Structures are given as structure tokens and as C-alpha cells.
Amino acid sequence: MTDHAERIVAARSAIDYICGRSDKEQAVPVPNCPGWTVYNAASHIGRVGIASQEMISSAPDDPQSRERGYERSGRKPAGAPMADLAAWAHSPVDGLVDDPDRRCYFSMTGGEGTARLWAWHAASELGMHRLDVEAALGHEHSMTSAQALDAADPIRG
């Protein structure tokens, strides 16, 4: 199984890769995400980062944190620069390094979660978006076999 620290490194690396694309690369369509360009993938991870930060910082029994988070992300202007999108995406990941067992709200289960569970989700979700962008740009895939197995099955990974 990939450990907590490795998941955080993988999530940060995926953010940096996706949000580090040139202006020309940002305009490239992402076939695995119909209708999206590389910029749209970066915008997605940035905006979801805002919503995730709200949930990660909320108590496990606070289901309104999801709605608050998505409401906050919707207030951000369209066309944000890549640096802003990267900062938004990094914010929740940065909030996972304190105590892996810290309890918080987890949107995927609709209740109790931990920073460790969020780190797994971040590494998996961001890793998949990175694979999509790598494929769109014709870059070699960077996800290791261990990361792919962990993304599919965090218990056995």
C-alpha cells in the first residue's frame, strides 16, 4: 500500500504537472474528457480543490460542508490563471499533512472520513487526470504500477 506521505507527493506532482502546461498545451483537447481542454482539466482540479478544502477542514458530521465548498468554488472567476488554479488545488493537499487520522467530512461516503482517506482520494483522482492530460499531450505516463494499484485498491495497493 502506498503510504500517506507518498500519496501527498503524488497528488502535488500531478497538480504541478497539469497546471504547469504551456499556453499552447492548455488548448489541447483531452479525449478522455469530452469537451475539455488541458486548461479545463486544470480548472476542474483547482475548483474541486476549493470545495475539498472546505470538507477537509470540517467536522465529520457536517454534510453542509460539501455545499459550502462548491458554493465557494463557484464564486471564483472563469479564466483564472494556471498559478491560481494550482494554488487552489494545492490548498486541500497541504491540509492533509498534519495528522493522517484526523477526522473530517468525506464527500465520497457522505460522512466520516480522515485526512488519510482524502490523501488516497487526491492521489488517485489527480493521478487519473494527470494520465488523461499526459495522453492528450503524447507524454509518457508517469504513474507507477504501485500508484495505479493503490488508486484502484487502497487496501491492497
N, C-alpha and C positions, 0 to 999 in steps of 0.2 A: 504494500500500500504506500502511496506517495504520502510523505508526512506534511504537516501543516505548513511549515516554512517553505518546502518545495512548491506547494500549491500557490502560496503567495508570490513566490518568484515567477512561476509560470504565468499567473494572472497579470502581473506587472509587465512581463516580457510581451505578452500578447497585446496589451494596451499600447505599449511603446511601438510595437511593430505596426499595428493598424493605424494609429494616429501619427505615425512618422512618415507617411507616404507623401510623395511629391504632389504638386498641383496636377500634373499630368496623370499620375496614378490614381488620384482621387476621383477622376472622371470615368475610370474603367468600370464597366458593368460587372456585377458579381452574379454569375449564372445560377449559383446555388441559392440565391436570394432574389427571386424575380422582381424586377423593377428597381433594385438597389444598385447604387454605385459603391465604390470603396468609401467615398465620403459618407454615404448613407449608413454604411456599417459602422463607421466611426461615430456618427451622430447617435446611432442606436445605443452603442455601448456607453457613450457619455451620458445620455439621458437616463438610461436604465441605472447607471451609477448613482445619479441623484436620488432616484427612488429607492434603490437598495440601501444607500446611506441612512435614509430615514428609518427603514426597517431594522437595520443592524444596530442602530442606536436606541431602539425602542424595546420596551418590555415584551416578553413572550406572549402576554395576554392582551396585546394592543393591536387588534386587526385593522384599526383605522390608520395605522402607520403606512400601510400599503397605499391607501387612497391619498393620504397627505403627501407621500413621496411622489406619486405620479402627478398630483396637482402641482407640486413644486417644479417637477421637471418640465411640465407643460408651460410654465411661465418663462422659460428660457427662450431667447430669440432664435428664430431659424437662421441657418447660415453661420453658426458660431465657428470661430477659427479652430483649427485642429488642436492648438495648445489648450484651449478651453475645454474641448471635448476630452482630451487626455486627462486634464485635472479633474474633471467631473468623474471620469471612470476610475481614476486612482483613489479618489476620496474614500469610497467604501472599502477598498482593499487595504488602505492604510489603517482603517478602523478595525481590522481583524487581527492585528499583531499583538494586542495586549494579552489576552487570556483566551486560548482556543476553546475553553469550556464555558466561557461567558455566555449566559442565556440571553436570547433576544428573539424577536419575531422573525419567522422564516416564511416567506410568501408561498413557497412551493408546497408546503404542508398546511398552510393556513393557521399556524400557531407556533408552538415551541420549537426553537432551533438554537444553534450555538454558532459562535464565530468559526469553529472548525467546519461545520456544515456549510456555512457561507463561503469559506475558503475553497472547499471542494467545488461548490457550485460556480464560483468565479473562475477557477482554473478550467473547469470543464466547458462552461458556456463561452468564455473568452477564447479558449483554445479552439473551439469549433468555429467561431467567427474568424479567427486567425487563419485556420485551414481554408475557409471559404475565400478569404482575401488572397492568400498565397496561391490558390488555384487560379483565381481570376487574373492574377499578375504573372502567372507562369513561374512562380518561385518554388523552390524545393520546400517540401513540408518540413516543419521544424518540430512537430510534436513527437516525442519519443514513444516507443512502444509502452513503456511504463506509464507515461502520462495518458495515453489512449486507453489503456486498460483501467486506470484509475477513473477516468472520465465515465467509462461505461459501467464500472462496478467498484465503488469506493471501498467496499469491504475486502474484496479480493485483490484490488489493484495494488 
